[in-house]
């Protein structure tokens, strides 16, 4: 996945709220973990999270 700033995301953790912890690739062999605001995430990812939350709420 590519963030809006062009960074490539290798892994991420989202536990709710307005931020997500992402592992961003740096070069070919290195990566760093950072916290990113949800506004930095691609719209497609935000849409998938919203659909998953709505599905979980309707199942309960």
Buried (B, 14 or more C-beta within 10 A) or exposed (E): EEBEEEBEBEEBEEEEEEBBEBBBBEEEEEBEEEEBEEEBBEEEBEEEBEEEEEEEEEEE
